[in-house]
Amino acid sequence: MSECKLIDETFILSRKRGNGLLRREVWVDEHGRVVRYNLAYINHAIYSGDHGRVVGYDNAHGHHHRHYMGRVEPVEFVSFEDIEARFEQDWLAFGGRK
């Protein structure tokens, strides 16, 4: 099965928008289905562990999970769109602004 990295983005957030970085990586298969993803809000001022990852979602190591201030917990996968919505809700809770 061939996969292709479709999205590889890093956004620098201004202080007004929450400071830190938003990192987004998405891989798709030959049919355009998301097969791997990594979404992260990184802000060393809030959390210095886990390379500054305050909150993030990914499916590395064969399972879907959430990183939150150094803790890792499994998440139920409904769809990639659902994971993106959860991630957005989480990072906005830290004071981020759209």
C-alpha positions in Angstrom: 0.0 0.0 0.0 1.4 3.3 -1.0 0.9 6.4 1.0 1.7 10.0 0.3 2.3 13.0 2.7 -0.5 15.3 1.7 -0.1 18.0 4.4 3.0 19.2 6.1 2.3 22.5 7.8 3.6 24.5 10.7 1.9 27.7 11.8 3.5 30.2 14.1 0.9 31.6 16.5 1.2 35.2 17.6 0.8 36.0 21.3 -2.7 37.2 20.6 -3.6 33.9 19.0 -2.1 31.8 21.9 1.6 31.8 21.2 3.5 28.6 20.1 3.1 26.5 17.0 0.5 24.4 15.4 1.9 21.4 13.6 -0.2 19.4 11.1 1.0 16.3 9.1 -1.4 14.1 7.1 -0.7 11.1 4.9 -3.2 9.6 2.5 -3.4 6.3 0.6 -3.9 6.0 -3.2 -7.6 6.5 -2.7 -7.2 9.8 -0.8 -8.1 8.2 2.6 -6.2 9.5 5.6 -4.0 6.7 6.9 -1.6 8.6 9.2 -1.8 11.9 11.0 0.0 14.0 13.5 -1.6 17.2 14.9 0.1 19.1 17.7 0.0 22.4 19.6 3.5 23.1 20.8 4.2 25.8 23.4 7.2 25.5 25.6 5.9 28.3 27.8 3.0 26.1 28.8 4.6 22.7 28.9 8.3 21.9 28.4 8.1 18.1 28.4 7.3 16.0 25.3 9.2 18.5 23.1 6.8 21.3 24.1 3.7 19.4 22.9 0.9 20.7 25.0 -1.8 18.7 23.2 -1.7 16.5 20.1 -3.4 13.7 18.3 -1.8 11.0 16.2 -2.1 7.4 15.2 1.6 6.3 15.4 2.4 2.9 16.8 -0.8 1.4 15.4 -3.4 3.1 17.6 -5.2 6.5 17.8 -4.2 8.5 20.9 -4.1 11.9 22.4 -1.1 13.6 24.1 -2.0 16.0 26.8 0.7 17.7 28.9 2.9 14.5 28.8 0.1 12.0 29.3 -1.0 9.7 26.5 -4.5 8.2 26.3 -6.3 6.2 23.7 -9.1 7.9 21.7 -11.9 6.4 19.8 -11.5 7.0 16.1 -14.7 8.1 14.4 -13.2 9.9 11.5 -10.2 12.2 10.8 -12.6 15.2 10.6 -13.7 14.3 14.2 -10.1 14.1 15.4 -9.3 17.5 13.8 -12.4 19.0 15.5 -11.3 17.6 18.9 -7.8 18.9 18.4 -9.0 22.4 17.5 -11.3 22.4 20.6 -8.3 21.3 22.8 -5.8 23.9 21.6 -8.4 26.7 21.7 -9.0 25.9 25.3 -5.4 27.0 26.0 -6.3 30.5 24.9 -5.7 30.1 21.2 -7.8 32.2 18.8 -8.9 31.3 15.3 
